[in-house]
Amino acid sequence: NSGFCQTQTIDQVDFGLGTTTFLGGGGCFQGGIISKGNFSEYTSTTLPETFDTDDRINAFAFESDEIGIAVSSTGRILRTTDTGETWEEVEHDFTDVHFTDVEYVGANEYKATSKWEGEGCFGILESLDNGLTWQDDWELATFYYPKMEAVHMNTNGDVFLGGLETNQSTEGVIFEQTGGMHYFNSLSNKIKDITSRPDA
């Protein structure tokens, strides 16, 4: 798509008629962009109007063929219910939040990570109603972790979230949610992304 100045994320969703690919990023002087298609042809989707030209789409997560969430660098949460053709903005109460990643973790629940520069966000957010409302995840982030970068769920249903331990720190942190238990790991390096193999 020639409208992209910067492509930030790519995601694939199987809609039953082949694999559909979503590209997210930002356009020159126009803010966030989402394009939908395959590896040879893409079409622009319909997003709410924004006047922030620095906005870019950083991540996608889909819970079904129809319903998905996209998050942006300027703190916007977008939701689709029509296989990604149109996206509507989800209102929330967080300010100066820069979303970095989002994942659907099952049972109507999403997890999102963010970098925080204002008040009212502790780095890990959750939605328990299919992305309609959002709040801090107090079970995982019981303290202040303002620079979270990544969330990933493996094929076993274990959820991992990573980032920086504090605003001033260079040490990384990984939260793990496994079988109802929560674990915390401190690392010597910052975590930028998390993935896993199907057999891991």
Steps between C-alpha positions, in 0.01 A plus 500: 500500500666824388335692785738355760790706629572239763365145522500391864319168513372210292241246603331207329146380558340197337145592401428157352553618140877521526736698716426871533789726592479832681766769479509775759707813525486871428452709189680815397314794659188290568555284808410134551431266207369142479504313170342160437576247231751236400863518406424626148213746548385721787210738553462775759256444784279766660636653822358777719630841404803622691690826488817358658743447212746323734254217565585150375345157550735286708318166543194288421319215675198305375269283707293376204462548128293813561621659824843651561691777676772734378706731723695812408804698606290796616280294732209413272317167522311402184250215468356324195196272480495454121823310422707815506318702236414782742643595840335697780680672785453359852487768766719463811613715793880467460704810408843531335506128425695354208377149423765251389326162470169315544400134518176307530548246780160325494175511697412849367828641636766718338834612646677816380838652581588868501760763567366750746578872523202628694272382777277201545676215317736242643632351173271195472133537416221250457155474351264233630213576260639441150683833485207728583640636830855510639665526841836441670590136552548500876563125523813515282622859540453548872777762494597776259648365173463795262689375194359170385572392143356157422228246577484145365292188567645162406308196379469373859312815604789644702520881477830692505548877522832683481663841512707720731486471877482878559519824302865550595608136490680312223396167654224298343200331655277212392166415656362151451141384555481121505208291618364773727843566654701821445880514477751787480846483340762776501756501219815693416367620162189682383228283342375627161299202373396147602416196290507123533507183293183288484673218692648728767 
